[in-house]
Each structure stands twice: as C-alpha cells, then as structure tokens.
Amino acid sequence: MEIEAVAKALKELGHPTRLAIFQKVVRAGFQGIAVGQLQEHLAVPGSTLSHHISSLASAGLLTQRREGRTLYCVAEFEQLESVIGFLQDECCLDEEKQP
C-alpha cells in the first residue's frame, strides 16, 4: 500500500466523529449497518453524517449499498488490514541486531 493512501486513511480516522462511525461500521461486520442506525447511535445530524461517511468512503475505508430504501455502510476490511499491515510491517526494521 502506498504511503499516500495510508496517510489519507489515517487522516480520516483521526477525526473523532469519523472514528466513531468507522468503529460502529466495523462492529457491524460484513453485513454493514444502516445509515439510520448510525445516526441514531451517534446522534449526528444527517448532513454531517453524510459528510463524514463520504470522507471515509473516499479513503476506501467503507462502501455503501442500498437495499430498497435503506442505505448500508460496510467496512472495507481489506483496506483496514492494509493500513494496519503497513504499520506492522515497518516495526523494528531498523533495529540493530544483537549478537
């Protein structure tokens, strides 16, 4: 994963409301969570919620799917794993080897 994509994902997750949204979406698993439920849980105005969801989607962290009149947010777990993996893969690479 390129450093720019990781930086964008971390930037979007660095906002408390977006992090709370993403936490709820991740907890919902592969089926996702209805936008109405997110709004109810987080007590965020609809336009504000829409703005934050758009930011998370632009970073590739979630997608949306429509079922009838209900719009669901679904976590992009591969993207999340890529961000985490990017950080983990760098762990201790420059550490000097002890004899």
N, CA, C and O atoms as a DFTB+ gen file, in Angstrom:
396 C
 N C O
     1  1       0.851      -1.179       0.000
     2  2       0.000       0.000       0.000
     3  2       0.892       1.236       0.000
     4  3       1.883       1.304       0.728
     5  1       0.527       2.204      -0.823
     6  2       1.320       3.415      -0.920
     7  2       1.116       4.308       0.304
     8  3       0.045       4.342       0.910
     9  1       2.170       5.016       0.634
    10  2       2.154       5.845       1.837
    11  2       1.063       6.919       1.773
    12  3       0.502       7.276       2.809
    13  1       0.749       7.444       0.574
    14  2      -0.296       8.460       0.450
    15  2      -1.665       7.899       0.832
    16  3      -2.455       8.579       1.487
    17  1      -1.946       6.668       0.427
    18  2      -3.228       6.037       0.757
    19  2      -3.330       5.764       2.254
    20  3      -4.392       5.940       2.850
    21  1      -2.236       5.339       2.853
    22  2      -2.219       5.101       4.305
    23  2      -2.435       6.418       5.037
    24  3      -3.214       6.487       5.987
    25  1      -1.745       7.459       4.595
    26  2      -1.879       8.770       5.235
    27  2      -3.310       9.279       5.142
    28  3      -3.834       9.827       6.111
    29  1      -3.956       9.105       3.978
    30  2      -5.348       9.552       3.822
    31  2      -6.268       8.787       4.766
    32  3      -7.127       9.384       5.414
    33  1      -6.092       7.467       4.846
    34  2      -6.927       6.659       5.734
    35  2      -6.739       7.083       7.187
    36  3      -7.715       7.238       7.922
    37  1      -5.505       7.269       7.595
    38  2      -5.244       7.669       8.978
    39  2      -5.765       9.075       9.252
    40  3      -6.245       9.356      10.350
    41  1      -5.672       9.963       8.256
    42  2      -6.214      11.323       8.416
    43  2      -7.720      11.271       8.664
    44  3      -8.237      11.933       9.565
    45  1      -8.412      10.478       7.855
    46  2      -9.865      10.396       8.005
    47  2     -10.241       9.759       9.344
    48  3     -11.222      10.164       9.969
    49  1      -9.483       8.787       9.776
    50  2      -9.763       8.142      11.065
    51  2      -9.335       8.999      12.247
    52  3      -9.696       8.712      13.388
    53  1      -8.564      10.053      11.976
    54  2      -8.096      10.937      13.040
    55  2      -9.156      11.901      13.556
    56  3      -8.919      12.611      14.533
    57  1     -10.306      11.936      12.920
    58  2     -11.405      12.801      13.377
    59  2     -12.300      11.976      14.308
    60  3     -12.711      10.876      13.937
    61  1     -12.609      12.476      15.498
    62  2     -13.375      11.687      16.473
    63  2     -14.715      11.162      15.947
    64  3     -15.070      10.013      16.211
    65  1     -15.458      11.982      15.214
    66  2     -16.757      11.515      14.710
    67  2     -16.574      10.428      13.665
    68  3     -17.292       9.428      13.677
    69  1     -15.614      10.615      12.755
    70  2     -15.379       9.596      11.731
    71  2     -14.878       8.298      12.351
    72  3     -15.247       7.210      11.909
    73  1     -14.042       8.412      13.371
    74  2     -13.558       7.208      14.048
    75  2     -14.721       6.481      14.727
    76  3     -14.786       5.252      14.687
    77  1     -15.629       7.219      15.342
    78  2     -16.808       6.601      15.970
    79  2     -17.692       5.930      14.923
    80  3     -18.209       4.839      15.159
    81  1     -17.870       6.570      13.773
    82  2     -18.655       5.969      12.685
    83  2     -17.989       4.676      12.238
    84  3     -18.637       3.635      12.132
    85  1     -16.695       4.754      11.978
    86  2     -15.982       3.577      11.475
    87  2     -15.997       2.448      12.499
    88  3     -16.101       1.278      12.129
    89  1     -15.896       2.781      13.763
    90  2     -15.963       1.762      14.818
    91  2     -17.299       1.022      14.759
    92  3     -17.333      -0.206      14.846
    93  1     -18.390       1.760      14.612
    94  2     -19.721       1.134      14.527
    95  2     -19.833       0.274      13.269
    96  3     -20.407      -0.814      13.305
    97  1     -19.284       0.766      12.161
    98  2     -19.351       0.022      10.900
    99  2     -18.545      -1.274      11.013
   100  3     -19.001      -2.329      10.572
   101  1     -17.372      -1.198      11.591
   102  2     -16.533      -2.389      11.768
   103  2     -17.223      -3.391      12.683
   104  3     -17.219      -4.592      12.414
   105  1     -17.811      -2.898      13.757
   106  2     -18.512      -3.794      14.699
   107  2     -19.676      -4.515      14.043
   108  3     -20.027      -5.627      14.440
   109  1     -20.276      -3.886      13.040
   110  2     -21.428      -4.478      12.352
   111  2     -21.032      -5.661      11.472
   112  3     -21.883      -6.469      11.099
   113  1     -19.759      -5.767      11.143
   114  2     -19.292      -6.897      10.349
   115  2     -19.567      -6.741       8.869
   116  3     -19.757      -5.632       8.370
   117  1     -19.586      -7.870       8.173
   118  2     -19.675      -7.868       6.715
   119  2     -21.050      -7.459       6.186
   120  3     -21.168      -7.102       5.014
   121  1     -22.083      -7.501       7.013
   122  2     -23.413      -7.086       6.569
   123  2     -23.575      -5.573       6.595
   124  3     -24.432      -5.021       5.904
   125  1     -22.754      -4.909       7.390
   126  2     -22.835      -3.459       7.471
   127  2     -23.909      -2.986       8.439
   128  3     -24.552      -3.778       9.128
   129  1     -24.078      -1.691       8.466
   130  2     -25.049      -1.067       9.363
   131  2     -25.801      -0.001       8.579
   132  3     -25.218       0.710       7.760
   133  1     -27.087       0.101       8.834
   134  2     -27.917       1.103       8.163
   135  2     -27.502       2.503       8.607
   136  3     -27.186       2.728       9.775
   137  1     -27.508       3.431       7.667
   138  2     -27.148       4.813       7.975
   139  2     -28.068       5.371       9.072
   140  3     -27.616       6.114       9.943
   141  1     -29.340       5.016       9.026
   142  2     -30.269       5.457      10.068
   143  2     -29.866       4.984      11.448
   144  3     -30.010       5.718      12.425
   145  1     -29.361       3.762      11.539
   146  2     -28.891       3.244      12.831
   147  2     -27.664       4.011      13.301
   148  3     -27.535       4.324      14.485
   149  1     -26.759       4.315      12.365
   150  2     -25.581       5.113      12.725
   151  2     -26.008       6.457      13.286
   152  3     -25.490       6.912      14.306
   153  1     -26.957       7.088      12.609
   154  2     -27.424       8.394      13.046
   155  2     -28.049       8.300      14.437
   156  3     -27.837       9.168      15.284
   157  1     -28.814       7.245      14.658
   158  2     -29.455       7.041      15.959
   159  2     -28.421       6.810      17.059
   160  3     -28.514       7.402      18.134
   161  1     -27.444       5.957      16.794
   162  2     -26.419       5.633      17.794
   163  2     -25.532       6.827      18.129
   164  3     -25.162       7.030      19.286
   165  1     -25.197       7.614      17.114
   166  2     -24.214       8.674      17.306
   167  2     -24.824      10.055      17.509
   168  3     -24.111      11.001      17.845
   169  1     -26.135      10.184      17.309
   170  2     -26.824      11.467      17.472
   171  2     -26.143      12.578      16.663
   172  3     -25.845      13.655      17.178
   173  1     -25.908      12.281      15.383
   174  2     -25.265      13.224      14.469
   175  2     -26.302      13.646      13.435
   176  3     -27.034      12.798      12.926
   177  1     -26.382      14.940      13.111
   178  2     -27.322      15.367      12.068
   179  2     -27.038      14.641      10.746
   180  3     -25.892      14.314      10.440
   181  1     -28.080      14.399       9.982
   182  2     -27.958      13.647       8.738
   183  2     -26.936      14.212       7.771
   184  3     -26.158      13.456       7.187
   185  1     -26.921      15.523       7.589
   186  2     -25.974      16.121       6.642
   187  2     -24.535      15.960       7.123
   188  3     -23.634      15.728       6.317
   189  1     -24.319      16.081       8.415
   190  2     -22.985      15.898       8.994
   191  2     -22.541      14.454       8.841
   192  3     -21.399      14.183       8.468
   193  1     -23.449      13.524       9.131
   194  2     -23.141      12.100       8.996
   195  2     -22.784      11.775       7.554
   196  3     -21.818      11.055       7.301
   197  1     -23.543      12.292       6.621
   198  2     -23.294      12.063       5.204
   199  2     -21.903      12.562       4.801
   200  3     -21.189      11.890       4.058
   201  1     -21.534      13.720       5.287
   202  2     -20.210      14.293       5.002
   203  2     -19.103      13.371       5.513
   204  3     -18.135      13.105       4.800
   205  1     -19.246      12.890       6.735
   206  2     -18.219      12.025       7.327
   207  2     -18.161      10.668       6.622
   208  3     -17.076      10.130       6.402
   209  1     -19.309      10.122       6.273
   210  2     -19.340       8.846       5.546
   211  2     -18.640       9.012       4.199
   212  3     -17.887       8.136       3.775
   213  1     -18.887      10.124       3.536
   214  2     -18.241      10.400       2.255
   215  2     -16.727      10.457       2.398
   216  3     -16.004       9.945       1.543
   217  1     -16.250      11.066       3.456
   218  2     -14.809      11.156       3.701
   219  2     -14.204       9.771       3.919
   220  3     -13.134       9.467       3.393
   221  1     -14.885       8.942       4.689
   222  2     -14.395       7.578       4.929
   223  2     -14.417       6.754       3.644
   224  3     -13.512       5.957       3.394
   225  1     -15.448       6.949       2.839
   226  2     -15.543       6.225       1.570
   227  2     -14.443       6.665       0.603
   228  3     -13.890       5.838      -0.122
   229  1     -14.123       7.964       0.589
   230  2     -13.081       8.463      -0.315
   231  2     -11.707       7.912       0.056
   232  3     -10.814       7.839      -0.788
   233  1     -11.543       7.528       1.305
   234  2     -10.286       6.916       1.752
   235  2     -10.303       5.402       1.548
   236  3      -9.330       4.717       1.865
   237  1     -11.408       4.884       1.019
   238  2     -11.509       3.448       0.757
   239  2     -11.797       2.611       1.983
   240  3     -11.662       1.388       1.946
   241  1     -12.193       3.256       3.072
   242  2     -12.417       2.533       4.329
   243  2     -13.807       1.914       4.428
   244  3     -14.017       0.972       5.192
   245  1     -14.752       2.438       3.660
   246  2     -16.086       1.838       3.652
   247  2     -16.755       2.049       2.310
   248  3     -16.380       2.926       1.532
   249  1     -17.752       1.223       2.062
   250  2     -18.587       1.361       0.875
   251  2     -20.030       1.421       1.346
   252  3     -20.336       1.139       2.505
   253  1     -20.909       1.792       0.426
   254  2     -22.329       1.839       0.748
   255  2     -23.092       0.942      -0.205
   256  3     -22.717       0.786      -1.367
   257  1     -24.164       0.357       0.297
   258  2     -25.026      -0.486      -0.527
   259  2     -26.461      -0.163      -0.170
   260  3     -26.796       0.071       0.991
   261  1     -27.295      -0.156      -1.183
   262  2     -28.706       0.153      -0.985
   263  2     -29.520      -1.126      -1.086
   264  3     -29.347      -1.917      -2.013
   265  1     -30.408      -1.317      -0.121
   266  2     -31.394      -2.402      -0.144
   267  2     -32.752      -1.748       0.016
   268  3     -33.129      -1.345       1.117
   269  1     -33.486      -1.642      -1.080
   270  2     -34.764      -0.936      -1.038
   271  2     -34.525       0.508      -0.699
   272  3     -33.800       1.209      -1.406
   273  1     -35.130       0.961       0.380
   274  2     -34.983       2.357       0.806
   275  2     -33.886       2.540       1.843
   276  3     -33.634       3.658       2.292
   277  1     -33.234       1.448       2.224
   278  2     -32.225       1.516       3.282
   279  2     -30.821       1.527       2.692
   280  3     -30.490       0.712       1.832
   281  1     -30.004       2.459       3.164
   282  2     -28.624       2.577       2.748
   283  2     -27.735       2.043       3.869
   284  3     -27.837       2.471       5.018
   285  1     -26.865       1.104       3.512
   286  2     -25.972       0.481       4.489
   287  2     -24.537       0.929       4.257
   288  3     -24.122       1.157       3.120
   289  1     -23.790       1.051       5.337
   290  2     -22.350       1.289       5.276
   291  2     -21.667      -0.017       5.638
   292  3     -22.022      -0.665       6.622
   293  1     -20.687      -0.395       4.833
   294  2     -19.971      -1.652       5.037
   295  2     -18.482      -1.352       5.066
   296  3     -17.966      -0.666       4.183
   297  1     -17.790      -1.862       6.074
   298  2     -16.351      -1.650       6.190
   299  2     -15.614      -2.384       5.079
   300  3     -15.974      -3.498       4.702
   301  1     -14.594      -1.746       4.575
   302  2     -13.688      -2.376       3.619
   303  2     -12.535      -2.957       4.438
   304  3     -11.511      -2.307       4.649
   305  1     -12.726      -4.185       4.889
   306  2     -11.774      -4.809       5.805
   307  2     -10.399      -4.998       5.173
   308  3      -9.390      -4.939       5.875
   309  1     -10.339      -5.224       3.870
   310  2      -9.033      -5.372       3.218
   311  2      -8.240      -4.069       3.305
   312  3      -7.029      -4.093       3.522
   313  1      -8.912      -2.945       3.139
   314  2      -8.247      -1.644       3.255
   315  2      -7.759      -1.429       4.683
   316  3      -6.638      -0.969       4.899
   317  1      -8.594      -1.760       5.645
   318  2      -8.211      -1.632       7.049
   319  2      -7.001      -2.506       7.347
   320  3      -6.056      -2.061       7.997
   321  1      -7.027      -3.736       6.877
   322  2      -5.905      -4.647       7.093
   323  2      -4.637      -4.133       6.415
   324  3      -3.537      -4.316       6.935
   325  1      -4.787      -3.495       5.266
   326  2      -3.627      -2.930       4.568
   327  2      -2.993      -1.797       5.375
   328  3      -1.770      -1.693       5.458
   329  1      -3.829      -0.957       5.961
   330  2      -3.318       0.150       6.781
   331  2      -2.597      -0.405       8.005
   332  3      -1.486       0.019       8.323
   333  1      -3.218      -1.336       8.676
   334  2      -2.603      -1.936       9.864
   335  2      -1.322      -2.672       9.472
   336  3      -0.299      -2.562      10.148
   337  1      -1.391      -3.420       8.378
   338  2      -0.229      -4.160       7.907
   339  2       0.931      -3.252       7.545
   340  3       2.087      -3.579       7.813
   341  1       0.630      -2.114       6.938
   342  2       1.665      -1.143       6.579
   343  2       2.441      -0.738       7.823
   344  3       3.670      -0.672       7.800
   345  1       1.735      -0.471       8.889
   346  2       2.393      -0.063      10.135
   347  2       3.135      -1.227      10.791
   348  3       4.258      -1.062      11.265
   349  1       2.510      -2.395      10.817
   350  2       3.140      -3.563      11.444
   351  2       4.381      -4.016      10.682
   352  3       5.373      -4.415      11.291
   353  1       4.330      -3.957       9.370
   354  2       5.452      -4.425       8.560
   355  2       6.706      -3.588       8.775
   356  3       7.818      -4.059       8.540
   357  1       6.529      -2.358       9.219
   358  2       7.670      -1.475       9.453
   359  2       8.268      -1.647      10.848
   360  3       9.345      -1.121      11.129
   361  1       7.590      -2.364      11.704
   362  2       8.019      -2.491      13.087
   363  2       9.425      -3.086      13.201
   364  3       9.692      -4.193      12.732
   365  1      10.284      -2.340      13.818
   366  2      11.623      -2.784      14.220
   367  2      12.560      -3.087      13.060
   368  3      13.592      -3.723      13.273
   369  1      12.243      -2.655      11.833
   370  2      13.110      -2.953      10.694
   371  2      14.499      -2.335      10.834
   372  3      15.477      -2.904      10.348
   373  1      14.597      -1.204      11.476
   374  2      15.894      -0.525      11.612
   375  2      16.604      -0.869      12.907
   376  3      17.693      -0.363      13.177
   377  1      16.001      -1.716      13.696
   378  2      16.608      -2.089      14.968
   379  2      17.892      -2.869      14.710
   380  3      17.931      -3.770      13.873
   381  1      18.928      -2.512      15.435
   382  2      20.182      -3.229      15.262
   383  2      20.073      -4.630      15.825
   384  3      19.490      -4.855      16.886
   385  1      20.639      -5.553      15.100
   386  2      20.645      -6.946      15.553
   387  2      21.620      -7.089      16.718
   388  3      22.737      -6.575      16.665
   389  1      21.205      -7.774      17.748
   390  2      22.062      -8.031      18.901
   391  2      22.804      -9.352      18.697
   392  3      22.188     -10.348      18.318
   393  1      24.116      -9.379      18.941
   394  2      24.851     -10.651      18.763
   395  2      24.493     -11.697      19.787
   396  3      25.032     -12.804      19.754
